[in-house]
Amino acid sequence: MSSVLYDVPGPRARRRNLILSVAFIAVFAAALWWVYLKLDEKNQLDWVKWEPFFTDSRVWTTYIFPGLQNTLIAAALAMVIALPLGALFGISRLSDHRWVRWPSGAVVEFFRAIPVLILMLFANAAYSEFTDISSEDRPLYAVVTGLVLYNASVLAEIVRAGILSLPKGQSEAAMAVGLRKGQTMRYVLLPQSVTAMLPAIVSQLVVIVKDTALGGALLNFSDLMAAVRPMSAFYGANTIASFTVVAIIFILINFALTSFASWLEARLRRSKKSTGVVVGAEMIEDLETAGHAPPEAGNDIKG
């Protein structure tokens, strides 16, 4: 028995898959047991190292919550700036004018090829050399700048790929009823491509949240990652416990972000009644006034 996508495995294949699965689980369990023994040998699992997170509110109010606040501020600023900037460059790369398309492509390819950490370090040095930004605020500016430059270039490619993934007939039909290219992009292509682009966009937003930790590790940015060092020193070298709690917080943040995106994507898909754009009466009147569509074409569309 087989399907369109794959052949159903036979008895030998099922037996082989079962053996491989059991072997993998055994190796994984052995690795976990080895990690447990090593942590227990170093006294990293003692209750005294984990107790502050459950009994002492200062560990949250003094270290974790301020660091989390700075992490969310940096991530939110980077998202708010990178999303429209990425959309702008992504659309510019589809322009018919070479003087728009070529510079946009050069900027996107340049910043997409540079590691985000180098961008942060370069921005930090540039702000120190050429601006009057205080040393306390400079790490935040550097982290946001690096995140924006890199992720805007990646988001530009996501937007461009999402628009190009639509059938060519969509733009041809829009132009056939008199829409200009800008109107076609705004009313037809972008609304339809948002649903297709949403998973990739959310994945990149998750990357933004995680990459804020680079600033805490190397730029003295007071984020959630930077809170581990003083927190561990104050509570008796509970480094493993501190990193574990911080990792769980990052997991919860990114899980909430991806869950919201999944809900939004499902809602957008349910709300769509057709694959085309709905041309309203106001748009038809504007087109007729501008001389881009005859009244007969407007009447046909309304009907």
Stockholm file with secondary structure:
# STOCKHOLM 1.0

chainA/1-303         MSSVLYDVPGPRARRRNLILSVAFIAVFAAALWWVYLKLDEKNQLDWVKWEPFFTDSRVWTTYIFPGLQNTLIAAALAMVIALPLGALFGISRLSDHRWVRWPSGAVVEFFRAIPVLILMLFANAAYSEFTDISSEDRPLYAVVTGLVLYNASVLAEIVRAGILSLPKGQSEAAMAVGLRKGQTMRYVLLPQSVTAMLPAIVSQLVVIVKDTALGGALLNFSDLMAAVRPMSAFYGANTIASFTVVAIIFILINFALTSFASWLEARLRRSKKSTGVVVGAEMIEDLETAGHAPPEAGNDIKG
#=GR chainA/1-303 SS CBCSSCBCCCHHHHHHHHHHHHHHHHHHHHHHHHHHHHHHHTTTTCHHHHTHHHHCTHIIIIIIHHHHHHHHHHHHHHHHHHHHHHHHHHHHTTCSCHHHHHHHHHHHHHHHSSCHHHHHHHHHHHHHHHCCCCTTTHHHHHHHHHHHHHHHHHHHHHHHHHHHTSCHHHHHHHHHTTCCHHHHIIIIIHHHHHHHHHHHHHHHHHHHHHHHHHHHHHSCCCSTTTTHHHHHHHTTSCHHHHHHHHHHHHHHHHHHHHHHHHHHHHHHHHHCCSSSCCCCHHHHHHHHHHTSSCHHHHHHHHC
#=GC SS_cons         CBCSSCBCCCHHHHHHHHHHHHHHHHHHHHHHHHHHHHHHHTTTTCHHHHTHHHHCTHIIIIIIHHHHHHHHHHHHHHHHHHHHHHHHHHHHTTCSCHHHHHHHHHHHHHHHSSCHHHHHHHHHHHHHHHCCCCTTTHHHHHHHHHHHHHHHHHHHHHHHHHHHTSCHHHHHHHHHTTCCHHHHIIIIIHHHHHHHHHHHHHHHHHHHHHHHHHHHHHSCCCSTTTTHHHHHHHTTSCHHHHHHHHHHHHHHHHHHHHHHHHHHHHHHHHHCCSSSCCCCHHHHHHHHHHTSSCHHHHHHHHC
//
